[in-house]
Amino acid sequence: MIKSSFATALLLGVLALLIVTMDISETRVLVRHGNVQKEPLEIVLEKYICSESRVPIVDLFNSAQAILPNGDTYFFNDIGNVLLWLGRQKNRDAIVVWVYAQDTNRYVLAQNAWYSRVEITPMGYGFGAYEYHLYGISDYYFKEVQRFALRGETLLHPMVNSLLTSNKL
């Protein structure tokens, strides 16, 4: 009896602590509505939240934006996050995805970008976008990196990490 009441009190205490420490302020942005032009929006750092990992976007490098046909814009702090999120969407061909290019420091269409797999990224997936093809650095197409992300072939996988960093894959 005492053990079960202690366990219940402990569980309620943990839940109360989680509720108290949650950041549910209205100053954070998860989704912006009404982007019918389907252009990338200006991100205010630490105000916008990644739709996949639910952490604030603190740097534009490796960030991405996905715009649904109705104009809802979702924000991501890592290209790997947008690739995983996109894989779960039903109408993925109608979604416009923008990625931040490391070589030109601006957003480019994800379909037109070139990708690297060995970048240091916020969530550790390793995908970096480039507007221009740089031989030996950005050699992958969007569909290729999307397939890599969905199969789990990222820098988070120890064997893939070892092969990519030693330039054997």
C-alpha positions as CSV (number, residue, x, y, z in Angstrom):
1,M,0.0,0.0,0.0
2,I,2.7,2.4,0.9
3,K,4.8,1.5,-2.1
4,S,1.9,2.1,-4.5
5,S,1.0,5.4,-2.9
6,F,4.6,6.5,-3.1
7,A,4.8,5.5,-6.7
8,T,1.7,7.4,-7.5
9,A,2.9,10.5,-5.7
10,L,6.2,10.3,-7.5
11,L,4.5,9.9,-10.9
12,L,2.3,12.9,-10.2
13,G,5.3,14.9,-9.0
14,V,7.2,14.2,-12.3
15,L,4.1,15.1,-14.4
16,A,3.7,18.4,-12.5
17,L,7.4,19.2,-13.0
18,L,7.1,18.5,-16.7
19,I,4.0,20.7,-17.0
20,V,5.6,23.6,-15.0
21,T,8.8,23.5,-17.1
22,M,7.1,23.3,-20.5
23,D,7.7,26.4,-22.7
24,I,4.2,27.1,-24.1
25,S,4.7,30.8,-24.5
26,E,3.0,32.4,-27.4
27,T,6.3,34.0,-28.5
28,R,7.4,30.8,-30.1
29,V,6.4,30.0,-33.7
30,L,5.9,26.4,-34.9
31,V,3.8,27.0,-38.0
32,R,3.1,30.2,-40.0
33,H,-0.2,30.3,-42.0
34,G,-1.0,32.1,-45.2
35,N,2.3,31.8,-47.2
36,V,0.4,31.4,-50.5
37,Q,3.4,32.7,-52.5
38,K,5.3,29.6,-51.3
39,E,8.5,31.6,-50.7
40,P,10.8,31.1,-47.8
41,L,10.0,33.2,-44.8
42,E,12.5,35.2,-42.7
43,I,13.3,33.2,-39.6
44,V,13.8,35.0,-36.3
45,L,16.4,32.9,-34.5
46,E,15.3,31.3,-31.2
47,K,11.7,32.4,-31.9
48,Y,10.9,29.7,-34.5
49,I,10.6,26.0,-33.4
50,C,11.6,23.0,-35.4
51,S,8.5,21.0,-36.4
52,E,10.3,17.7,-36.1
53,S,12.6,18.0,-33.0
54,R,10.6,20.7,-31.2
55,V,13.8,22.7,-30.4
56,P,14.4,26.4,-31.2
57,I,16.2,27.2,-34.5
58,V,19.4,29.0,-33.4
59,D,21.2,29.1,-36.7
60,L,20.1,29.4,-40.3
61,F,22.8,27.0,-41.5
62,N,21.2,23.6,-42.3
63,S,17.7,25.0,-41.7
64,A,14.8,24.2,-43.9
65,Q,11.2,25.3,-44.6
66,A,8.3,23.2,-45.9
67,I,5.3,24.9,-47.4
68,L,2.0,23.0,-47.8
69,P,-0.4,23.7,-50.6
70,N,-2.6,25.7,-48.2
71,G,0.2,28.0,-47.4
72,D,1.1,26.6,-43.9
73,T,4.9,26.9,-43.5
74,Y,6.8,24.5,-41.2
75,F,10.3,25.2,-40.0
76,F,13.2,22.8,-39.4
77,N,16.6,23.2,-37.8
78,D,18.2,20.3,-39.7
79,I,17.8,19.1,-43.3
80,G,17.6,15.6,-41.9
81,N,14.5,16.6,-39.9
82,V,12.7,17.9,-43.0
83,L,13.5,14.8,-44.9
84,L,12.1,12.5,-42.2
85,W,9.0,14.8,-41.8
86,L,8.5,14.8,-45.6
87,G,8.6,11.0,-45.7
88,R,5.5,10.8,-43.5
89,Q,3.4,13.3,-45.5
90,K,0.7,12.0,-47.9
91,N,0.9,14.8,-50.5
92,R,4.8,15.1,-50.5
93,D,4.9,16.0,-54.2
94,A,2.7,19.1,-53.6
95,I,4.9,20.4,-50.7
96,V,7.5,23.0,-51.5
97,V,10.7,22.6,-49.6
98,W,13.4,25.2,-49.2
99,V,16.9,24.5,-47.7
100,Y,19.5,27.0,-46.6
101,A,22.5,26.7,-49.0
102,Q,25.9,26.9,-47.3
103,D,27.7,28.3,-50.3
104,T,25.4,31.2,-51.1
105,N,23.9,31.8,-47.6
106,R,20.3,31.9,-48.9
107,Y,17.3,29.5,-49.3
108,V,17.1,27.5,-52.4
109,L,14.6,24.9,-53.6
110,A,15.5,21.6,-52.1
111,Q,14.9,19.8,-55.4
112,N,17.5,22.0,-57.1
113,A,20.2,21.9,-54.4
114,W,23.2,19.6,-54.2
115,Y,24.0,17.8,-50.9
116,S,26.8,16.7,-48.8
117,R,26.6,13.9,-46.2
118,V,29.4,14.8,-43.8
119,E,28.5,18.2,-42.5
120,I,28.2,19.2,-38.8
121,T,24.5,19.7,-38.3
122,P,22.3,20.6,-35.3
123,M,20.7,17.1,-35.0
124,G,23.7,15.2,-36.3
125,Y,22.3,13.8,-39.6
126,G,25.1,15.3,-41.6
127,F,23.2,16.6,-44.7
128,G,24.3,20.0,-45.9
129,A,22.8,21.8,-48.9
130,Y,24.7,23.7,-51.6
131,E,23.2,25.8,-54.4
132,Y,26.1,24.9,-56.8
133,H,27.7,21.5,-57.4
134,L,31.1,21.3,-55.7
135,Y,32.9,18.2,-56.9
136,G,34.0,16.0,-54.0
137,I,31.9,18.0,-51.5
138,S,28.3,18.2,-52.7
139,D,27.7,15.3,-55.0
140,Y,24.2,14.1,-54.1
141,Y,20.7,14.8,-55.4
142,F,17.7,15.5,-53.3
143,K,16.1,12.1,-54.0
144,E,19.3,10.4,-52.9
145,V,19.6,12.2,-49.6
146,Q,15.9,11.7,-49.0
147,R,16.4,7.9,-49.5
148,F,19.5,8.0,-47.2
149,A,17.5,9.7,-44.4
150,L,14.5,7.4,-44.6
151,R,16.8,4.3,-44.5
152,G,18.7,5.7,-41.5
153,E,22.0,6.1,-43.5
154,T,23.1,9.2,-41.7
155,L,26.0,10.2,-39.5
156,L,24.0,9.0,-36.6
157,H,24.5,5.4,-37.7
158,P,28.0,4.4,-36.4
159,M,29.0,2.3,-39.4
160,V,27.8,4.8,-41.9
161,N,29.6,7.5,-40.0
162,S,32.8,5.6,-40.0
163,L,32.6,4.9,-43.7
164,L,31.7,8.5,-44.7
165,T,34.3,10.1,-42.5
166,S,37.0,7.9,-43.8
167,N,35.8,8.5,-47.4
168,K,35.0,4.9,-48.1
169,L,31.3,5.4,-48.9
